């Protein structure tokens, strides 16, 4: 039996769940934030840079990993209306915008500061903890400034270096920089990065705590942080010969029947005679562990330095939360296209990496504003499956456009609550 199919034109999209993102961007006035930050910015034909940035964020959220993945929306009759763009720009148009944005380092950073300040105010945050870290972004080919440097995942490969500070309380990116692959962050560059954050956010917050790994350790950095009011730090101490001998002579104590022992000592070597507190954690080596050449005993030692006087086990409990930052970086690389959208022009690459962090920040804000219960803990991959890739279509009724969205994986009632929280933000 033959069946006759009739093809009709319908304004439908497989990315209907992006309606949630578009409404949130509209609610936080992202277009105005962008214009206020970057000023009178060039406009190519009918495409405004702020709208193009929103379209690229939508592409990343929908799973795009390359600049040309924006082409997926070209035949979509709904997405341009959702993001008030009218039409989908070509990747060449986007590249022109990113080239100019990549040359405005101060403005890119200022937009991140504004997003975070807005969110800190609405969450009534007065104390924040920032995890500062660098990560290598390996790339193929001969992109500008993609040099052979320190790349743990692919030793000897060309890469970029990404330096970021992520707020532990909100999971938003406060500051970021993209550097050439052979960059080795020295003490002064680390100080400048922290100073930029403290100068901008310090006056509005009661307390800022920085957490660093051992690669950032330097007396110059610690002395600068100690000279600032209400600034605290937790930093892993590198292995030094005097320290290896010192930790074996301390008196250790276990807390709450823990299998690990703790000790603490202090030196008055900080800024203006302040003390630096050394918290030491030791744990027994596993049976059969190969002994080190200069290993003193059967223990493994770890030392964290801080300018805050606190019980050593609490210091380590706080410092170990820094592991969340590693998960954020992993998600940024795998789900937010960090280091995957690159270009032969280094300015374009810097802007693309910046957009990955901006999208991550917007999604973290959306998660805390609109989601509750089990959806709050979902990462982007899961949200993409249950929310953002949903079929939707637009109809006209009484001169009004009505957006119909089919959500087989969450109930309509839950979507209404999500939208109500967004509109009330």
FIMAR-655886 format. One record per residue (C-alpha): residue number from 1; residue in three letters; x, y, z. Coordinates in steps of 0.02 Angstrom, whole numbers, padded with zeros to 5 digits. Example, Ala and Ser with C-alpha at 12.3 -4.5 7.8 and 13.67 -1.06 7.14 Angstrom:
+-----+---------+--------+--------+--------+
| num | residuo |     c1 |     c2 |     c3 |
+-----+---------+--------+--------+--------+
|   1 |     ala |  00615 | -00225 |  00390 |
|   2 |     ser |  00684 | -00053 |  00357 |
+-----+---------+--------+--------+--------+
This chain:
+-----+---------+--------+--------+--------+
| num | residuo |     c1 |     c2 |     c3 |
+-----+---------+--------+--------+--------+
|   1 |     unk |  00000 |  00000 |  00000 |
|   2 |     unk |  00068 |  00170 | -00047 |
|   3 |     unk |  00058 |  00314 |  00074 |
|   4 |     unk |  00057 |  00494 |  00018 |
|   5 |     unk |  00154 |  00617 |  00123 |
|   6 |     unk |  00118 |  00802 |  00119 |
|   7 |     unk |  00258 |  00920 |  00168 |
|   8 |     unk |  00201 |  01082 |  00247 |
|   9 |     unk |  00302 |  01227 |  00314 |
|  10 |     unk |  00303 |  01228 |  00504 |
|  11 |     unk |  00398 |  01343 |  00619 |
|  12 |     unk |  00474 |  01203 |  00724 |
|  13 |     unk |  00643 |  01178 |  00807 |
|  14 |     unk |  00731 |  01032 |  00893 |
|  15 |     unk |  00814 |  01156 |  01013 |
|  16 |     unk |  00656 |  01226 |  01093 |
|  17 |     unk |  00728 |  01213 |  01269 |
|  18 |     unk |  00846 |  01356 |  01227 |
|  19 |     unk |  00694 |  01464 |  01262 |
|  20 |     unk |  00744 |  01449 |  01446 |
|  21 |     unk |  00917 |  01518 |  01409 |
|  22 |     unk |  00852 |  01658 |  01298 |
|  23 |     unk |  00729 |  01716 |  01431 |
|  24 |     unk |  00863 |  01715 |  01565 |
|  25 |     unk |  00982 |  01818 |  01456 |
|  26 |     unk |  00840 |  01940 |  01426 |
|  27 |     unk |  00801 |  01947 |  01613 |
|  28 |     unk |  00980 |  01989 |  01664 |
|  29 |     unk |  00987 |  02117 |  01521 |
|  30 |     unk |  01140 |  02038 |  01442 |
|  31 |     unk |  01122 |  02146 |  01286 |
|  32 |     unk |  01132 |  02305 |  01393 |
|  33 |     unk |  01276 |  02237 |  01497 |
|  34 |     unk |  01373 |  02202 |  01338 |
|  35 |     unk |  01340 |  02373 |  01264 |
|  36 |     unk |  01380 |  02465 |  01426 |
|  37 |     unk |  01545 |  02370 |  01440 |
|  38 |     unk |  01608 |  02375 |  01261 |
|  39 |     unk |  01534 |  02543 |  01216 |
|  40 |     unk |  01496 |  02591 |  01036 |
|  41 |     unk |  01540 |  02427 |  00954 |
|  42 |     unk |  01543 |  02395 |  00768 |
|  43 |     unk |  01390 |  02318 |  00685 |
|  44 |     unk |  01406 |  02210 |  00529 |
|  45 |     unk |  01251 |  02232 |  00421 |
|  46 |     unk |  01101 |  02176 |  00525 |
|  47 |     unk |  01201 |  02077 |  00653 |
|  48 |     unk |  01234 |  02157 |  00820 |
|  49 |     unk |  01385 |  02090 |  00918 |
|  50 |     unk |  01285 |  02067 |  01079 |
|  51 |     unk |  01156 |  01962 |  00988 |
|  52 |     unk |  01293 |  01863 |  00902 |
|  53 |     unk |  01370 |  01823 |  01072 |
|  54 |     unk |  01202 |  01758 |  01131 |
|  55 |     unk |  01187 |  01650 |  00976 |
|  56 |     unk |  01359 |  01575 |  01007 |
|  57 |     unk |  01312 |  01540 |  01188 |
|  58 |     unk |  01158 |  01450 |  01124 |
|  59 |     unk |  01268 |  01350 |  01005 |
|  60 |     unk |  01383 |  01297 |  01148 |
|  61 |     unk |  01237 |  01249 |  01260 |
|  62 |     unk |  01161 |  01147 |  01118 |
|  63 |     unk |  01324 |  01050 |  01098 |
|  64 |     unk |  01423 |  01153 |  00972 |
|  65 |     unk |  01612 |  01134 |  00982 |
|  66 |     unk |  01669 |  01236 |  00832 |
|  67 |     unk |  01636 |  01411 |  00771 |
|  68 |     unk |  01553 |  01345 |  00613 |
|  69 |     unk |  01429 |  01241 |  00715 |
|  70 |     unk |  01320 |  01396 |  00713 |
|  71 |     unk |  01265 |  01333 |  00542 |
|  72 |     unk |  01149 |  01209 |  00629 |
|  73 |     unk |  01031 |  01354 |  00663 |
|  74 |     unk |  01030 |  01421 |  00484 |
|  75 |     unk |  00875 |  01323 |  00432 |
|  76 |     unk |  00792 |  01340 |  00602 |
|  77 |     unk |  00643 |  01460 |  00592 |
|  78 |     unk |  00624 |  01478 |  00780 |
|  79 |     unk |  00797 |  01507 |  00858 |
|  80 |     unk |  00827 |  01678 |  00775 |
|  81 |     unk |  00664 |  01742 |  00849 |
|  82 |     unk |  00704 |  01673 |  01021 |
|  83 |     unk |  00868 |  01771 |  01026 |
|  84 |     unk |  00801 |  01925 |  00935 |
|  85 |     unk |  00932 |  01907 |  00798 |
|  86 |     unk |  00819 |  01897 |  00646 |
|  87 |     unk |  00941 |  01783 |  00553 |
|  88 |     unk |  01088 |  01670 |  00591 |
|  89 |     unk |  01258 |  01752 |  00557 |
|  90 |     unk |  01394 |  01664 |  00459 |
|  91 |     unk |  01547 |  01602 |  00550 |
|  92 |     unk |  01650 |  01732 |  00458 |
|  93 |     unk |  01541 |  01870 |  00531 |
|  94 |     unk |  01563 |  01795 |  00704 |
|  95 |     unk |  01751 |  01785 |  00677 |
|  96 |     unk |  01758 |  01971 |  00637 |
|  97 |     unk |  01665 |  02010 |  00799 |
|  98 |     unk |  01777 |  01896 |  00902 |
|  99 |     unk |  01933 |  01974 |  00826 |
| 100 |     unk |  01882 |  02145 |  00893 |
| 101 |     unk |  01822 |  02076 |  01061 |
| 102 |     unk |  01987 |  01982 |  01081 |
| 103 |     unk |  02082 |  02147 |  01073 |
| 104 |     unk |  01983 |  02220 |  01219 |
| 105 |     unk |  02059 |  02130 |  01369 |
| 106 |     unk |  01995 |  02255 |  01498 |
| 107 |     unk |  01816 |  02252 |  01430 |
| 108 |     unk |  01808 |  02063 |  01426 |
| 109 |     unk |  01861 |  02054 |  01607 |
| 110 |     unk |  01742 |  02193 |  01657 |
| 111 |     unk |  01593 |  02097 |  01588 |
| 112 |     unk |  01636 |  01947 |  01697 |
| 113 |     unk |  01652 |  02061 |  01848 |
| 114 |     unk |  01481 |  02139 |  01814 |
| 115 |     unk |  01397 |  01970 |  01797 |
| 116 |     unk |  01472 |  01911 |  01961 |
| 117 |     unk |  01434 |  02072 |  02055 |
| 118 |     unk |  01253 |  02060 |  01999 |
| 119 |     unk |  01243 |  01880 |  02059 |
| 120 |     unk |  01333 |  01912 |  02224 |
| 121 |     unk |  01209 |  02049 |  02265 |
| 122 |     unk |  01057 |  01943 |  02228 |
| 123 |     unk |  01129 |  01799 |  02330 |
| 124 |     unk |  01179 |  01918 |  02473 |
| 125 |     unk |  01357 |  01851 |  02472 |
| 126 |     unk |  01485 |  01945 |  02575 |
| 127 |     unk |  01620 |  01812 |  02584 |
| 128 |     unk |  01686 |  01713 |  02435 |
| 129 |     unk |  01820 |  01583 |  02403 |
| 130 |     unk |  01914 |  01587 |  02237 |
| 131 |     unk |  02007 |  01439 |  02164 |
| 132 |     unk |  02147 |  01503 |  02052 |
| 133 |     unk |  02224 |  01381 |  01930 |
| 134 |     unk |  02298 |  01363 |  01756 |
| 135 |     unk |  02259 |  01227 |  01630 |
| 136 |     unk |  02334 |  01182 |  01462 |
| 137 |     unk |  02223 |  01181 |  01308 |
| 138 |     unk |  02306 |  01067 |  01179 |
| 139 |     unk |  02269 |  01104 |  00997 |
| 140 |     unk |  02316 |  01034 |  00828 |
| 141 |     unk |  02392 |  01135 |  00688 |
| 142 |     unk |  02491 |  01297 |  00690 |
| 143 |     unk |  02375 |  01424 |  00769 |
| 144 |     unk |  02453 |  01588 |  00822 |
| 145 |     unk |  02531 |  01578 |  00998 |
| 146 |     unk |  02493 |  01391 |  01012 |
| 147 |     unk |  02668 |  01344 |  01068 |
| 148 |     unk |  02744 |  01186 |  01139 |
| 149 |     unk |  02740 |  01204 |  01327 |
| 150 |     unk |  02686 |  01119 |  01486 |
| 151 |     unk |  02540 |  01007 |  01436 |
| 152 |     unk |  02512 |  00859 |  01555 |
| 153 |     unk |  02381 |  00773 |  01447 |
| 154 |     unk |  02483 |  00780 |  01286 |
| 155 |     unk |  02667 |  00814 |  01327 |
| 156 |     unk |  02758 |  00908 |  01190 |
| 157 |     unk |  02598 |  00962 |  01101 |
| 158 |     unk |  02555 |  01138 |  01050 |
| 159 |     unk |  02436 |  01219 |  01171 |
| 160 |     unk |  02368 |  01376 |  01250 |
| 161 |     unk |  02371 |  01412 |  01436 |
| 162 |     unk |  02210 |  01465 |  01522 |
| 163 |     unk |  02218 |  01554 |  01691 |
| 164 |     unk |  02055 |  01570 |  01786 |
| 165 |     unk |  01979 |  01609 |  01956 |
| 166 |     unk |  01817 |  01517 |  01993 |
| 167 |     unk |  01706 |  01560 |  02142 |
| 168 |     unk |  01671 |  01407 |  02248 |
| 169 |     unk |  01505 |  01471 |  02317 |
| 170 |     unk |  01426 |  01512 |  02148 |
| 171 |     unk |  01529 |  01408 |  02025 |
| 172 |     unk |  01551 |  01562 |  01916 |
| 173 |     unk |  01710 |  01623 |  01833 |
| 174 |     unk |  01767 |  01786 |  01911 |
| 175 |     unk |  01921 |  01815 |  01803 |
| 176 |     unk |  02010 |  01730 |  01659 |
| 177 |     unk |  02159 |  01752 |  01542 |
| 178 |     unk |  02216 |  01654 |  01390 |
| 179 |     unk |  02405 |  01647 |  01369 |
| 180 |     unk |  02525 |  01571 |  01241 |
| 181 |     unk |  02565 |  01387 |  01268 |
| 182 |     unk |  02745 |  01416 |  01323 |
| 183 |     unk |  02695 |  01541 |  01459 |
| 184 |     unk |  02764 |  01509 |  01631 |
| 185 |     unk |  02668 |  01610 |  01759 |
| 186 |     unk |  02792 |  01702 |  01871 |
| 187 |     unk |  02760 |  01783 |  02040 |
| 188 |     unk |  02727 |  01957 |  01972 |
| 189 |     unk |  02598 |  01895 |  01845 |
| 190 |     unk |  02509 |  01799 |  01983 |
| 191 |     unk |  02511 |  01955 |  02092 |
| 192 |     unk |  02440 |  02061 |  01950 |
| 193 |     unk |  02300 |  01936 |  01922 |
| 194 |     unk |  02251 |  01932 |  02106 |
| 195 |     unk |  02270 |  02121 |  02121 |
| 196 |     unk |  02147 |  02147 |  01977 |
| 197 |     unk |  02017 |  02042 |  02070 |
| 198 |     unk |  02047 |  02120 |  02241 |
| 199 |     unk |  02042 |  02298 |  02173 |
| 200 |     unk |  01877 |  02266 |  02084 |
| 201 |     unk |  01783 |  02155 |  02209 |
| 202 |     unk |  01871 |  02191 |  02374 |
| 203 |     unk |  01776 |  02352 |  02418 |
| 204 |     unk |  01608 |  02262 |  02398 |
| 205 |     unk |  01648 |  02105 |  02498 |
| 206 |     unk |  01688 |  02075 |  02679 |
| 207 |     unk |  01812 |  01934 |  02645 |
| 208 |     unk |  01898 |  01849 |  02497 |
| 209 |     unk |  01992 |  01685 |  02516 |
| 210 |     unk |  02111 |  01624 |  02380 |
| 211 |     unk |  02158 |  01441 |  02358 |
| 212 |     unk |  02313 |  01397 |  02257 |
| 213 |     unk |  02411 |  01241 |  02216 |
| 214 |     unk |  02599 |  01227 |  02247 |
| 215 |     unk |  02641 |  01298 |  02075 |
| 216 |     unk |  02588 |  01472 |  02131 |
| 217 |     unk |  02694 |  01474 |  02289 |
| 218 |     unk |  02809 |  01624 |  02309 |
| 219 |     unk |  02852 |  01740 |  02453 |
| 220 |     unk |  02811 |  01891 |  02345 |
| 221 |     unk |  02634 |  01830 |  02314 |
| 222 |     unk |  02603 |  01789 |  02497 |
| 223 |     unk |  02673 |  01956 |  02555 |
| 224 |     unk |  02557 |  02048 |  02436 |
| 225 |     unk |  02403 |  01952 |  02495 |
| 226 |     unk |  02453 |  01982 |  02677 |
| 227 |     unk |  02462 |  02168 |  02644 |
| 228 |     unk |  02279 |  02174 |  02593 |
| 229 |     unk |  02138 |  02191 |  02718 |
| 230 |     unk |  02017 |  02045 |  02738 |
| 231 |     unk |  02111 |  01938 |  02611 |
| 232 |     unk |  02154 |  01761 |  02660 |
| 233 |     unk |  02244 |  01624 |  02566 |
| 234 |     unk |  02270 |  01436 |  02569 |
| 235 |     unk |  02417 |  01375 |  02467 |
| 236 |     unk |  02506 |  01208 |  02453 |
| 237 |     unk |  02685 |  01216 |  02510 |
| 238 |     unk |  02815 |  01142 |  02390 |
| 239 |     unk |  02938 |  01016 |  02458 |
| 240 |     unk |  03090 |  01100 |  02534 |
| 241 |     unk |  03232 |  01013 |  02623 |
| 242 |     unk |  03209 |  01108 |  02787 |
| 243 |     unk |  03024 |  01070 |  02784 |
| 244 |     unk |  03048 |  00884 |  02755 |
| 245 |     unk |  03152 |  00874 |  02912 |
| 246 |     unk |  03035 |  00988 |  03012 |
| 247 |     unk |  02875 |  00888 |  02982 |
| 248 |     unk |  02951 |  00727 |  03050 |
| 249 |     unk |  02983 |  00808 |  03220 |
| 250 |     unk |  02810 |  00877 |  03253 |
| 251 |     unk |  02683 |  00807 |  03375 |
| 252 |     unk |  02532 |  00743 |  03279 |
| 253 |     unk |  02353 |  00720 |  03332 |
| 254 |     unk |  02205 |  00632 |  03253 |
| 255 |     unk |  02033 |  00715 |  03252 |
| 256 |     unk |  01869 |  00621 |  03258 |
| 257 |     unk |  01956 |  00452 |  03242 |
| 258 |     unk |  02023 |  00498 |  03071 |
| 259 |     unk |  02155 |  00386 |  02992 |
| 260 |     unk |  02257 |  00543 |  02959 |
| 261 |     unk |  02357 |  00642 |  03085 |
| 262 |     unk |  02377 |  00830 |  03093 |
| 263 |     unk |  02498 |  00956 |  03165 |
| 264 |     unk |  02527 |  01144 |  03150 |
| 265 |     unk |  02664 |  01272 |  03179 |
| 266 |     unk |  02689 |  01455 |  03136 |
| 267 |     unk |  02826 |  01576 |  03087 |
| 268 |     unk |  02819 |  01764 |  03105 |
| 269 |     unk |  02883 |  01793 |  02929 |
| 270 |     unk |  02733 |  01875 |  02850 |
| 271 |     unk |  02698 |  02055 |  02804 |
| 272 |     unk |  02713 |  02177 |  02951 |
| 273 |     unk |  02759 |  02039 |  03072 |
| 274 |     unk |  02605 |  01933 |  03035 |
| 275 |     unk |  02614 |  01746 |  03062 |
| 276 |     unk |  02605 |  01614 |  02928 |
| 277 |     unk |  02524 |  01456 |  02990 |
| 278 |     unk |  02585 |  01290 |  02924 |
| 279 |     unk |  02459 |  01148 |  02936 |
| 280 |     unk |  02529 |  00973 |  02910 |
| 281 |     unk |  02434 |  00816 |  02866 |
| 282 |     unk |  02514 |  00645 |  02868 |
| 283 |     unk |  02446 |  00476 |  02815 |
| 284 |     unk |  02527 |  00305 |  02813 |
| 285 |     unk |  02592 |  00239 |  02649 |
| 286 |     unk |  02497 |  00093 |  02579 |
| 287 |     unk |  02580 | -00077 |  02604 |
| 288 |     unk |  02697 | -00117 |  02461 |
| 289 |     unk |  02721 |  00066 |  02413 |
| 290 |     unk |  02891 |  00096 |  02335 |
| 291 |     unk |  03001 |  00196 |  02454 |
| 292 |     unk |  03074 |  00362 |  02400 |
| 293 |     unk |  03262 |  00387 |  02392 |
| 294 |     unk |  03258 |  00517 |  02531 |
| 295 |     unk |  03101 |  00455 |  02619 |
| 296 |     unk |  03117 |  00481 |  02806 |
| 297 |     unk |  02982 |  00361 |  02866 |
| 298 |     unk |  02824 |  00268 |  02819 |
| 299 |     unk |  02715 |  00425 |  02807 |
| 300 |     unk |  02659 |  00540 |  02666 |
| 301 |     unk |  02659 |  00724 |  02716 |
| 302 |     unk |  02560 |  00870 |  02647 |
| 303 |     unk |  02581 |  01052 |  02701 |
| 304 |     unk |  02461 |  01198 |  02675 |
| 305 |     unk |  02512 |  01377 |  02719 |
| 306 |     unk |  02384 |  01506 |  02771 |
| 307 |     unk |  02373 |  01676 |  02854 |
| 308 |     unk |  02218 |  01618 |  02947 |
| 309 |     unk |  02237 |  01537 |  03118 |
| 310 |     unk |  02128 |  01383 |  03119 |
| 311 |     unk |  02131 |  01200 |  03171 |
| 312 |     unk |  02238 |  01102 |  03046 |
| 313 |     unk |  02104 |  00975 |  03003 |
| 314 |     unk |  01984 |  01118 |  02961 |
| 315 |     unk |  02117 |  01199 |  02852 |
| 316 |     unk |  02135 |  01039 |  02752 |
| 317 |     unk |  01947 |  01013 |  02744 |
| 318 |     unk |  01931 |  01185 |  02666 |
| 319 |     unk |  02080 |  01165 |  02551 |
| 320 |     unk |  02023 |  00995 |  02487 |
| 321 |     unk |  01865 |  01076 |  02420 |
| 322 |     unk |  01980 |  01147 |  02288 |
| 323 |     unk |  01955 |  00981 |  02197 |
| 324 |     unk |  01790 |  01051 |  02134 |
| 325 |     unk |  01890 |  01171 |  02026 |
| 326 |     unk |  01967 |  01023 |  01933 |
| 327 |     unk |  01791 |  00959 |  01895 |
| 328 |     unk |  01739 |  01131 |  01832 |
| 329 |     unk |  01889 |  01138 |  01715 |
| 330 |     unk |  01850 |  00963 |  01652 |
| 331 |     unk |  01671 |  01013 |  01617 |
| 332 |     unk |  01727 |  01172 |  01530 |
| 333 |     unk |  01838 |  01072 |  01413 |
| 334 |     unk |  01713 |  00933 |  01378 |
| 335 |     unk |  01546 |  01026 |  01378 |
| 336 |     unk |  01583 |  01211 |  01351 |
| 337 |     unk |  01706 |  01192 |  01206 |
| 338 |     unk |  01851 |  01271 |  01302 |
| 339 |     unk |  02005 |  01252 |  01193 |
| 340 |     unk |  01907 |  01173 |  01051 |
| 341 |     unk |  01853 |  01334 |  00967 |
| 342 |     unk |  02021 |  01403 |  00912 |
| 343 |     unk |  02079 |  01512 |  00770 |
| 344 |     unk |  02235 |  01561 |  00676 |
| 345 |     unk |  02212 |  01735 |  00751 |
| 346 |     unk |  02259 |  01738 |  00935 |
| 347 |     unk |  02136 |  01880 |  00971 |
| 348 |     unk |  01994 |  01770 |  00907 |
| 349 |     unk |  02055 |  01625 |  01014 |
| 350 |     unk |  02058 |  01734 |  01171 |
| 351 |     unk |  01880 |  01792 |  01138 |
| 352 |     unk |  01819 |  01615 |  01106 |
| 353 |     unk |  01896 |  01550 |  01268 |
| 354 |     unk |  01821 |  01699 |  01359 |
| 355 |     unk |  01649 |  01656 |  01288 |
| 356 |     unk |  01665 |  01478 |  01355 |
| 357 |     unk |  01691 |  01549 |  01530 |
| 358 |     unk |  01547 |  01673 |  01507 |
| 359 |     unk |  01430 |  01533 |  01454 |
| 360 |     unk |  01486 |  01429 |  01603 |
| 361 |     unk |  01450 |  01578 |  01717 |
| 362 |     unk |  01278 |  01610 |  01641 |
| 363 |     unk |  01231 |  01427 |  01660 |
| 364 |     unk |  01289 |  01424 |  01841 |
| 365 |     unk |  01182 |  01576 |  01876 |
| 366 |     unk |  01033 |  01497 |  01788 |
| 367 |     unk |  01053 |  01335 |  01885 |
| 368 |     unk |  01043 |  01425 |  02052 |
| 369 |     unk |  00904 |  01544 |  02003 |
| 370 |     unk |  00784 |  01427 |  01914 |
| 371 |     unk |  00820 |  01246 |  01962 |
| 372 |     unk |  00771 |  01155 |  02120 |
| 373 |     unk |  00795 |  00983 |  02196 |
| 374 |     unk |  00870 |  00855 |  02078 |
| 375 |     unk |  00890 |  00973 |  01928 |
| 376 |     unk |  01004 |  01087 |  02028 |
| 377 |     unk |  01145 |  00959 |  02026 |
| 378 |     unk |  01131 |  00918 |  01840 |
| 379 |     unk |  01279 |  00970 |  01735 |
| 380 |     unk |  01265 |  01036 |  01557 |
| 381 |     unk |  01270 |  00865 |  01473 |
| 382 |     unk |  01119 |  00806 |  01572 |
| 383 |     unk |  01025 |  00970 |  01552 |
| 384 |     unk |  01055 |  00963 |  01366 |
| 385 |     unk |  00971 |  00793 |  01361 |
| 386 |     unk |  00819 |  00829 |  01469 |
| 387 |     unk |  00787 |  01013 |  01433 |
| 388 |     unk |  00880 |  01105 |  01296 |
| 389 |     unk |  00855 |  00981 |  01153 |
| 390 |     unk |  00665 |  00983 |  01157 |
| 391 |     unk |  00548 |  00998 |  01009 |
| 392 |     unk |  00451 |  01161 |  00998 |
| 393 |     unk |  00352 |  01260 |  00871 |
| 394 |     unk |  00275 |  01433 |  00852 |
| 395 |     unk |  00096 |  01473 |  00804 |
| 396 |     unk |  00006 |  01638 |  00776 |
| 397 |     unk | -00159 |  01664 |  00866 |
| 398 |     unk | -00252 |  01828 |  00875 |
| 399 |     unk | -00095 |  01919 |  00816 |
| 400 |     unk |  00004 |  01843 |  00959 |
| 401 |     unk |  00147 |  01720 |  00939 |
| 402 |     unk |  00127 |  01566 |  01049 |
| 403 |     unk |  00277 |  01456 |  01085 |
| 404 |     unk |  00234 |  01273 |  01110 |
| 405 |     unk |  00368 |  01163 |  01186 |
| 406 |     unk |  00362 |  00974 |  01210 |
| 407 |     unk |  00457 |  00913 |  01362 |
| 408 |     unk |  00444 |  00724 |  01374 |
| 409 |     unk |  00577 |  00713 |  01511 |
| 410 |     unk |  00515 |  00847 |  01631 |
| 411 |     unk |  00335 |  00891 |  01669 |
| 412 |     unk |  00251 |  01050 |  01606 |
| 413 |     unk |  00222 |  01100 |  01786 |
| 414 |     unk |  00407 |  01097 |  01823 |
| 415 |     unk |  00443 |  01203 |  01669 |
| 416 |     unk |  00315 |  01332 |  01726 |
| 417 |     unk |  00402 |  01344 |  01895 |
| 418 |     unk |  00571 |  01364 |  01809 |
| 419 |     unk |  00506 |  01505 |  01701 |
| 420 |     unk |  00419 |  01588 |  01849 |
| 421 |     unk |  00583 |  01596 |  01945 |
| 422 |     unk |  00673 |  01667 |  01793 |
| 423 |     unk |  00542 |  01803 |  01765 |
| 424 |     unk |  00546 |  01846 |  01950 |
| 425 |     unk |  00737 |  01866 |  01952 |
+-----+---------+--------+--------+--------+
